[in-house]
Amino acid sequence: MKMFLILAVLFVSLGAQVHAADEINTGKQPEAGLVQGDDIEADDDIPAKRAFYGTTSGGGSTGNGTIFQVTDSGEVTTLVNFAGLSEPKGSSPVAILIRGSDGDFYGTTYSGGASNLGTVFKVTDAGALTTLAEFTGGISGIARGANPTTALLEDPAFSGTFYGTTTHGGV
């Protein structure tokens, strides 16, 4: 329900409406803000649309969160449904996506992955998701860490190199 309150505020300024039935498809509980993507190309009769991307930590077809696109005209499209615990895609993305220098989006999931301790992923604006890393260490202090909740940061000097933090484990 939280998503619809937030999206409703966004859509009011954009002149669209949101319906509670959309939760099944688009997810619920957005924990972070939106990131602007490229404008969606215009057709002969349809003007270009501005696209924004975000995540929900719950809802979607599996209840494990989504990555979605929303346009300035209020159209919401689910791009990724996270598969769940112990799945390579991960589960429960809670941090904001970032736009990499390559134009793709990067983010983390709080849980899921082989050890159910979170993942780092890349997703295209068309919804093709690639898991880049899976966290394997947690509360016991293993160096790899577990359960990321903050956004990644791309090193401007080394394109494609990202840094982030986890809530458990690590050095």
C-alpha positions in Angstrom: 0.0 0.0 0.0 2.9 2.3 0.7 3.8 2.4 -3.0 0.5 3.8 -4.0 0.6 6.6 -1.5 4.0 7.6 -2.9 3.2 7.0 -6.5 -0.2 8.8 -6.1 1.7 11.9 -5.0 4.0 11.6 -8.0 1.1 10.9 -10.3 -1.0 13.8 -9.0 1.6 16.2 -10.3 1.7 14.2 -13.6 -2.1 14.1 -14.0 -2.6 10.3 -13.8 -4.2 7.9 -11.4 -3.1 4.8 -9.6 -5.3 1.8 -8.6 -4.7 -0.6 -5.7 -5.1 -3.6 -8.0 -1.8 -2.6 -9.7 0.1 -3.8 -6.6 0.1 -7.4 -7.9 2.0 -6.4 -11.0 4.1 -3.4 -10.0 5.0 -4.3 -6.4 4.7 -2.5 -3.1 6.9 -0.9 -0.4 9.3 1.3 -2.4 12.2 1.9 0.0 14.1 4.4 -2.3 13.6 7.1 -4.8 13.4 7.1 -8.6 16.2 7.5 -11.1 15.8 9.2 -14.4 16.4 7.1 -17.5 16.5 8.0 -21.2 13.4 9.4 -22.8 11.3 6.8 -24.5 11.4 7.4 -28.3 8.4 9.1 -29.9 6.4 7.5 -32.7 4.8 9.6 -35.5 1.6 10.2 -33.4 2.9 9.8 -29.9 5.2 12.3 -28.2 8.4 11.2 -26.4 7.9 10.2 -22.7 10.3 10.8 -19.8 11.1 7.5 -18.0 12.0 7.0 -14.4 13.1 3.7 -12.7 12.7 2.4 -9.2 12.4 -0.7 -7.0 9.9 -2.1 -4.5 11.1 -4.4 -1.7 7.8 -6.4 -1.8 4.9 -7.3 -4.1 5.2 -8.2 -7.7 4.3 -11.7 -9.0 6.4 -13.5 -6.3 6.1 -11.0 -3.4 9.9 -10.5 -3.4 10.0 -7.1 -5.0 10.3 -5.5 -8.4 12.1 -3.1 -10.7 9.7 -0.8 -12.4 9.6 2.0 -15.0 7.1 4.9 -14.7 6.7 7.5 -17.3 5.7 11.1 -17.0 2.3 10.2 -18.3 1.8 7.8 -15.4 2.3 4.4 -17.2 3.9 1.9 -14.8 5.7 -1.2 -16.2 7.2 -3.9 -14.2 10.6 -4.8 -15.7 11.8 -7.4 -13.2 10.1 -9.6 -10.6 12.7 -10.8 -8.1 12.5 -14.5 -7.7 12.9 -14.9 -4.0 15.2 -16.3 -1.3 18.2 -18.3 -2.4 17.6 -17.4 -6.1 20.4 -15.8 -8.1 18.2 -12.7 -8.9 17.9 -11.9 -5.2 15.0 -10.6 -3.2 14.0 -7.3 -1.5 15.9 -4.4 -3.2 15.8 -1.6 -0.7 18.4 0.9 -2.0 18.0 3.3 -4.9 19.2 2.3 -8.3 22.1 4.2 -9.8 22.8 4.9 -13.4 26.2 3.6 -14.5 28.5 5.3 -17.0 27.4 2.6 -19.5 23.8 3.7 -19.3 22.6 0.6 -17.4 21.2 0.6 -13.8 22.9 -1.0 -10.9 21.5 -2.0 -7.5 21.5 -4.4 -4.6 19.1 -6.8 -3.0 18.9 -7.2 0.8 18.4 -10.9 0.6 18.4 -13.7 -2.0 21.4 -15.1 -3.8 23.1 -18.4 -3.1 23.5 -17.7 0.6 20.3 -15.6 1.0 22.5 -12.6 2.0 21.9 -10.3 -0.9 23.1 -9.6 -4.4 24.6 -6.9 -6.6 22.9 -6.6 -10.0 22.9 -4.8 -13.3 19.6 -4.2 -15.2 19.0 -2.6 -18.6 16.2 -0.2 -19.3 14.4 -3.1 -21.1 14.6 -5.3 -17.9 17.5 -7.7 -18.7 18.9 -8.4 -15.2 22.4 -9.8 -14.6 23.5 -10.8 -11.1 27.1 -9.5 -10.7 27.8 -10.7 -7.1 26.2 -12.7 -4.3 27.0 -11.9 -0.7 28.2 -14.9 1.3 29.3 -13.7 4.7 27.2 -12.2 7.4 26.8 -11.6 11.0 29.8 -13.8 11.9 32.2 -11.2 10.4 33.3 -12.9 7.2 34.9 -10.3 4.9 32.4 -10.4 2.1 29.6 -8.9 4.1 25.8 -9.4 3.9 22.5 -7.5 3.5 23.3 -4.3 1.6 20.8 -1.4 2.2 22.5 1.6 0.7 23.1 2.7 -2.9 26.2 1.8 -4.9 28.7 4.4 -6.0 30.6 4.2 -9.3 34.2 5.3 -9.2 34.4 8.1 -11.8 38.1 7.3 -12.4 37.5 3.7 -13.1 34.3 3.2 -15.1 32.5 0.0 -14.1 34.0 -0.1 -10.6 31.4 0.1 -7.9 31.6 0.5 -4.1 29.0 -0.1 -1.5 28.4 -1.1 2.1 26.5 -3.9 3.9 24.7 -4.0 7.2 26.4 -7.2 8.4 29.8 -8.8 8.1 32.7 -7.3 6.3 36.1 -6.2 7.5 
